[in-house]
Amino acid sequence: MPLIRKDIDSIDAYKPGKPIEEVRRELGLKSVIKLASNENSLGSSPKALAAIRKTLGHLNRYPEGNCPELRKQLAGALKIRENNLLMGNGSDELLDIILKAVKEPEAEIVTADITFIEYRISALVNGFKVTQAPLKDFTYDLEAIAKCITPKTKAVFIANPNNPTGTYVTARDVTAFLNRIPEEVLVVFDEAYLEFVEEKDFPDTLALLSKKNIVILRTFSKIYGLAGLRIGYMIAAEDFIEACQKIRQPFNVNSLAQAAARAALTDKVFVRRSQALIHKEKKFLCDAFSELGIWFKKSAANFIFIKTQRDARELFAELLKKGVIIREMSQYGLNNYSRVTIGTRRENTLLIQSLRTLKGGF
């Protein structure tokens, strides 16, 4: 079609985890569990749900565009200034805003080859050249990424923990990396799964904010269970946030999301329950995978990266018939790998029982 940019044809669209409702319609199943999109299997913060109900009567009004009350509350919780925060319609919108803020002719970004695929998609849509450094043992190789940086590199994107592998780069790794790269290159740490991390050597990126080229992305989708409301936030130097405010669409975060996020920040009980569930059920699944002979990578997040001898698309289809949705990794060129979200004990047990019934082994 002549009206459409020619380069759009070369971009592979993001493929989300298959929705429960779609599987029910297609296969006529009544009971379906989803372990595909790293959502919180406990649901949403009860305090957030109560706040949503209170806000329903005011949906005829536009939300406060800059989320002032939420930014104030979040800044207090993080012990940073309100001007270090920008709220967004999920991290996806914030990625787009960052790229628009640093875009120049012939600009480039650098990231890993197996990571959150939206970095590549958003960069290509915004006209960037994308360089991808190979993972090392399924972990970001920051040394390799540093070697990929050129005078045209505007930003580096690092998912920590990494999606889909669950691995992480350490504080020592990050310090060495930042000492090697130019200060004019933006370094974006996507910490969507931060709250599930238990490892002691995980980097404290908030302590790096004195560096003007550090950006941190976090979300309410995972630990707080608000994925359906699409709300995330960016932490960065005040001048960078100020520039991004000019790019942000007006009213980009809706009223329900703002109210829910404010309430969720106070729901420490729900956060602790979610963390405890992941800690306990991660061990349950890893033990079961070992028993079945399924290879897996140690994960710092709320999902597990696995490898099977059979094709992942075949495994996905067979589990789908049993009402179990996982995420196969063929979009990454990984035909024998899958990503499994850690669910409740009932969901995890159903997954393992379903795997045991499959013929041919793993």
C-alpha positions as CSV (number, residue, x, y, z in Angstrom):
1,M,0.0,0.0,0.0
2,P,1.7,3.2,-1.2
3,L,0.5,5.3,1.8
4,I,2.4,3.1,4.3
5,R,6.1,3.4,5.1
6,K,8.1,0.7,3.3
7,D,10.1,-0.3,6.3
8,I,7.0,-1.3,8.3
9,D,6.9,-4.6,6.3
10,S,10.3,-5.6,7.8
11,I,9.1,-5.3,11.4
12,D,7.8,-8.4,13.1
13,A,4.9,-7.4,15.4
14,Y,5.0,-8.2,19.1
15,K,3.3,-11.5,19.8
16,P,1.6,-11.5,23.2
17,G,0.8,-14.5,25.3
18,K,-2.5,-16.1,24.1
19,P,-5.5,-14.8,26.0
20,I,-7.6,-17.2,28.1
21,E,-10.8,-16.1,26.4
22,E,-9.4,-16.8,23.0
23,V,-8.4,-20.4,24.0
24,R,-11.9,-21.0,25.4
25,R,-13.5,-19.8,22.2
26,E,-11.1,-21.8,19.9
27,L,-11.0,-25.1,21.7
28,G,-14.4,-25.0,23.6
29,L,-12.7,-25.4,26.9
30,K,-14.3,-24.3,30.2
31,S,-11.2,-24.4,32.4
32,V,-8.0,-22.6,31.1
33,I,-5.0,-21.4,33.0
34,K,-2.5,-18.9,31.7
35,L,1.2,-19.2,32.5
36,A,2.4,-17.2,29.5
37,S,2.6,-13.5,30.3
38,N,4.3,-13.2,33.7
39,E,1.2,-11.8,35.3
40,N,0.5,-12.0,39.0
41,S,-1.4,-15.3,39.6
42,L,-2.8,-14.0,42.9
43,G,-4.8,-11.3,41.0
44,S,-4.7,-7.6,41.8
45,S,-4.0,-5.8,45.0
46,P,-7.3,-5.7,47.0
47,K,-6.6,-2.1,48.0
48,A,-6.2,-1.2,44.3
49,L,-9.5,-2.9,43.4
50,A,-11.3,-1.0,46.2
51,A,-9.8,2.3,44.9
52,I,-11.0,1.5,41.4
53,R,-14.6,1.1,42.7
54,K,-14.5,4.4,44.4
55,T,-13.2,6.1,41.2
56,L,-15.9,4.7,38.9
57,G,-18.3,7.6,39.5
58,H,-15.8,10.2,38.1
59,L,-15.0,8.7,34.7
60,N,-16.7,11.6,32.9
61,R,-13.7,13.8,33.9
62,Y,-10.3,13.7,32.4
63,P,-7.5,12.5,34.7
64,E,-4.8,14.8,36.1
65,G,-2.4,14.6,33.2
66,N,0.9,14.6,35.2
67,C,-0.3,12.2,38.0
68,P,0.7,14.7,40.7
69,E,-0.6,12.7,43.7
70,L,0.8,9.4,42.5
71,R,4.2,11.0,41.7
72,K,4.3,12.6,45.2
73,Q,3.5,9.3,46.9
74,L,5.9,7.3,44.7
75,A,8.7,9.7,45.2
76,G,8.3,9.4,49.0
77,A,8.4,5.7,48.8
78,L,11.5,5.7,46.6
79,K,13.2,8.6,48.5
80,I,13.7,10.6,45.3
81,R,12.4,13.9,44.0
82,E,9.0,14.1,42.2
83,N,10.8,15.7,39.3
84,N,12.7,12.4,38.8
85,L,9.5,10.6,37.9
86,L,7.4,10.3,34.7
87,M,4.3,8.1,34.7
88,G,3.3,6.2,31.5
89,N,0.7,4.0,29.9
90,G,2.8,0.9,30.7
91,S,6.6,0.6,30.1
92,D,5.8,0.2,26.4
93,E,4.8,3.9,26.1
94,L,7.8,5.0,28.2
95,L,10.1,3.2,25.8
96,D,8.6,5.1,22.9
97,I,8.9,8.4,24.7
98,I,12.6,7.7,25.5
99,L,13.4,6.9,21.9
100,K,11.6,10.0,20.7
101,A,13.6,12.1,23.2
102,V,17.0,10.9,22.0
103,K,16.3,10.5,18.2
104,E,18.7,12.0,15.8
105,P,19.5,11.2,12.1
106,E,21.2,7.8,11.7
107,A,20.8,7.1,15.5
108,E,21.4,3.6,16.9
109,I,20.5,1.7,20.0
110,V,22.2,-1.4,21.4
111,T,20.6,-4.2,23.4
112,A,20.8,-8.0,23.6
113,D,19.7,-10.5,21.0
114,I,17.4,-12.4,23.3
115,T,15.5,-9.9,25.4
116,F,12.2,-8.0,25.6
117,I,11.5,-7.8,21.9
118,E,9.7,-4.4,22.2
119,Y,13.1,-2.7,22.5
120,R,13.8,-3.7,18.9
121,I,10.3,-3.0,17.6
122,S,10.0,0.4,19.2
123,A,13.4,1.4,18.0
124,L,12.7,0.3,14.4
125,V,9.4,2.1,14.4
126,N,11.2,5.3,15.5
127,G,13.8,5.0,12.8
128,F,16.8,3.7,14.8
129,K,19.3,1.1,13.7
130,V,19.3,-1.7,16.2
131,T,22.5,-3.6,17.2
132,Q,22.0,-6.8,19.3
133,A,24.8,-8.4,21.2
134,P,24.6,-12.1,21.9
135,L,23.8,-13.3,25.4
136,K,26.4,-15.1,27.4
137,D,25.0,-18.1,29.2
138,F,21.6,-16.6,28.6
139,T,22.7,-13.5,30.5
140,Y,23.3,-9.9,29.2
141,D,27.0,-9.7,28.2
142,L,27.7,-6.1,29.1
143,E,31.3,-6.3,27.8
144,A,30.0,-7.3,24.4
145,I,27.4,-4.6,24.5
146,A,30.1,-2.0,25.3
147,K,32.0,-3.1,22.2
148,C,28.9,-2.5,20.0
149,I,28.7,1.2,21.0
150,T,29.5,3.6,18.2
151,P,29.5,7.5,18.0
152,K,25.9,7.1,16.7
153,T,24.7,5.1,19.6
154,K,22.1,7.0,21.6
155,A,20.8,4.4,24.1
156,V,21.5,1.0,25.5
157,F,18.5,-1.1,26.8
158,I,19.1,-3.6,29.6
159,A,16.3,-5.8,30.9
160,N,17.3,-6.7,34.5
161,P,16.1,-9.4,35.3
162,N,16.0,-10.3,31.6
163,N,12.8,-11.3,29.9
164,P,12.6,-14.1,28.7
165,T,15.6,-15.8,30.4
166,G,15.2,-14.7,34.0
167,T,18.9,-14.0,34.4
168,Y,20.4,-10.7,35.8
169,V,23.5,-8.6,35.7
170,T,25.2,-7.9,39.0
171,A,26.1,-4.6,40.6
172,R,29.7,-5.3,39.9
173,D,28.9,-5.9,36.2
174,V,27.0,-2.7,36.0
175,T,29.7,-0.6,37.6
176,A,32.3,-1.9,35.2
177,F,30.0,-1.3,32.3
178,L,29.2,2.3,33.2
179,N,32.9,3.0,33.6
180,R,33.5,1.9,30.0
181,I,30.8,3.8,28.0
182,P,30.5,7.5,27.1
183,E,28.4,9.7,29.3
184,E,26.3,10.8,26.3
185,V,24.9,7.3,25.8
186,L,21.7,6.8,27.7
187,V,21.5,3.5,29.7
188,V,18.0,2.3,30.3
189,F,17.5,-0.4,33.0
190,D,14.1,-2.1,32.6
191,E,13.4,-3.5,36.1
192,A,9.8,-4.8,35.5
193,Y,10.5,-7.8,37.8
194,L,12.6,-6.0,40.5
195,E,10.3,-6.9,43.3
196,F,10.7,-10.6,42.8
197,V,14.5,-10.5,43.0
198,E,16.1,-12.0,46.1
199,E,19.7,-12.0,45.0
200,K,22.0,-9.9,47.1
201,D,24.3,-8.7,44.3
202,F,21.5,-7.2,42.3
203,P,22.4,-3.5,41.4
204,D,20.9,-0.6,43.3
205,T,20.2,1.6,40.2
206,L,18.5,4.3,42.2
207,A,22.0,5.0,43.7
208,L,23.2,5.8,40.2
209,L,20.8,8.6,39.5
210,S,23.5,11.2,40.0
211,K,24.7,10.1,36.6
212,K,22.7,12.0,34.0
213,N,22.5,9.2,31.5
214,I,20.7,6.6,33.7
215,V,17.0,5.8,33.2
216,I,15.1,3.2,35.2
217,L,11.8,1.7,34.1
218,R,9.5,0.0,36.6
219,T,5.9,-1.1,36.5
220,F,2.7,-1.8,38.4
221,S,1.8,-4.7,36.1
222,K,3.7,-7.5,37.9
223,I,4.0,-7.4,41.7
224,Y,0.8,-5.3,42.1
225,G,-1.2,-7.3,39.5
226,L,-2.3,-4.2,37.5
227,A,-1.3,-5.4,34.0
228,G,-4.8,-4.7,32.6
229,L,-4.6,-1.0,33.6
230,R,-1.3,-0.3,31.8
231,I,0.7,1.9,34.2
232,G,4.4,2.1,34.6
233,Y,7.0,4.8,35.5
234,M,10.3,6.2,34.5
235,I,13.0,7.4,36.9
236,A,15.7,9.7,35.5
237,A,17.5,13.0,35.9
238,E,15.2,16.0,36.2
239,D,16.3,17.5,32.8
240,F,15.6,14.3,31.0
241,I,12.2,13.9,32.6
242,E,11.4,17.5,31.7
243,A,12.2,16.8,28.1
244,C,10.1,13.6,28.1
245,Q,7.1,15.5,29.6
246,K,7.0,17.5,26.4
247,I,6.6,14.3,24.4
248,R,4.2,12.5,26.7
249,Q,0.6,12.4,25.4
250,P,-1.9,14.4,27.5
251,F,-3.9,12.2,29.9
252,N,-1.8,9.2,29.1
253,V,-2.5,7.5,32.4
254,N,-6.2,7.0,33.1
255,S,-8.0,7.8,36.3
256,L,-8.6,4.2,37.3
257,A,-4.9,3.4,36.9
258,Q,-3.8,6.4,39.0
259,A,-6.2,5.5,41.8
260,A,-5.3,1.8,41.7
261,A,-1.5,2.5,41.7
262,R,-1.7,4.9,44.7
263,A,-3.7,2.3,46.7
264,A,-1.4,-0.6,45.6
265,L,1.7,1.3,46.9
266,T,0.2,1.0,50.4
267,D,-0.7,-2.7,50.1
268,K,2.4,-4.3,51.7
269,V,0.5,-7.4,52.6
270,F,-0.3,-8.2,49.0
271,V,3.3,-7.5,47.9
272,R,4.6,-9.9,50.6
273,R,2.1,-12.6,49.6
274,S,3.1,-12.3,46.0
275,Q,6.8,-12.5,46.8
276,A,6.3,-15.5,49.1
277,L,4.2,-17.3,46.5
278,I,6.9,-16.9,43.8
279,H,9.7,-18.0,46.2
280,K,7.8,-21.2,47.2
281,E,6.4,-22.1,43.8
282,K,9.6,-21.5,41.9
283,K,11.2,-24.2,43.9
284,F,8.2,-26.5,43.4
285,L,8.4,-26.0,39.6
286,C,12.2,-26.4,39.4
287,D,12.1,-29.6,41.4
288,A,9.3,-30.9,39.1
289,F,11.2,-29.9,35.9
290,S,14.3,-31.7,37.2
291,E,12.3,-34.8,37.9
292,L,10.9,-34.7,34.3
293,G,14.3,-34.1,32.8
294,I,13.5,-30.6,31.6
295,W,16.4,-28.2,31.4
296,F,15.8,-24.8,33.0
297,K,17.7,-21.6,33.8
298,K,17.9,-20.3,37.3
299,S,15.5,-17.3,37.4
300,A,15.5,-14.1,39.5
301,A,12.0,-13.3,38.2
302,N,8.5,-14.7,38.4
303,F,8.9,-17.0,35.4
304,I,11.2,-19.9,34.3
305,F,13.0,-20.3,31.0
306,I,13.0,-24.0,30.0
307,K,14.3,-26.2,27.1
308,T,12.8,-29.4,25.8
309,Q,13.9,-31.8,23.1
310,R,10.6,-31.5,21.3
311,D,9.7,-28.3,19.3
312,A,8.3,-25.6,21.6
313,R,5.5,-24.9,19.2
314,E,4.5,-28.5,19.4
315,L,4.7,-28.5,23.2
316,F,2.6,-25.3,23.2
317,A,-0.1,-26.8,21.1
318,E,-0.3,-30.0,23.1
319,L,-0.6,-28.1,26.4
320,L,-3.1,-25.8,24.9
321,K,-5.5,-28.7,24.3
322,K,-5.2,-29.4,28.0
323,G,-6.1,-25.8,28.9
324,V,-2.6,-24.7,29.8
325,I,-1.1,-21.7,28.1
326,I,2.7,-21.2,28.2
327,R,4.9,-19.0,26.0
328,E,6.9,-20.7,23.2
329,M,10.0,-18.8,22.1
330,S,10.1,-19.3,18.4
331,Q,9.8,-15.6,17.8
332,Y,13.3,-15.3,19.2
333,G,14.6,-18.1,17.0
334,L,14.6,-20.5,20.0
335,N,12.6,-23.5,18.7
336,N,13.1,-25.7,21.7
337,Y,12.7,-23.1,24.4
338,S,9.6,-21.9,26.4
339,R,8.9,-19.4,29.2
340,V,6.6,-20.5,32.0
341,T,5.1,-18.0,34.4
342,I,5.1,-19.2,38.0
343,G,1.5,-19.6,39.1
344,T,-0.4,-20.8,42.1
345,R,0.1,-24.3,43.4
346,R,-3.1,-25.5,41.7
347,E,-1.9,-24.0,38.3
348,N,1.6,-25.3,38.7
349,T,0.4,-28.8,39.6
350,L,-1.9,-28.8,36.5
351,L,1.0,-27.8,34.3
352,I,3.2,-30.6,35.7
353,Q,0.4,-33.2,35.4
354,S,-0.2,-32.1,31.8
355,L,3.5,-32.4,31.0
356,R,3.6,-35.9,32.5
357,T,0.8,-37.1,30.2
358,L,2.7,-36.1,27.0
359,K,4.3,-38.8,25.0
360,G,7.9,-38.8,23.9
361,G,9.6,-37.3,26.9
362,F,11.6,-34.1,27.0
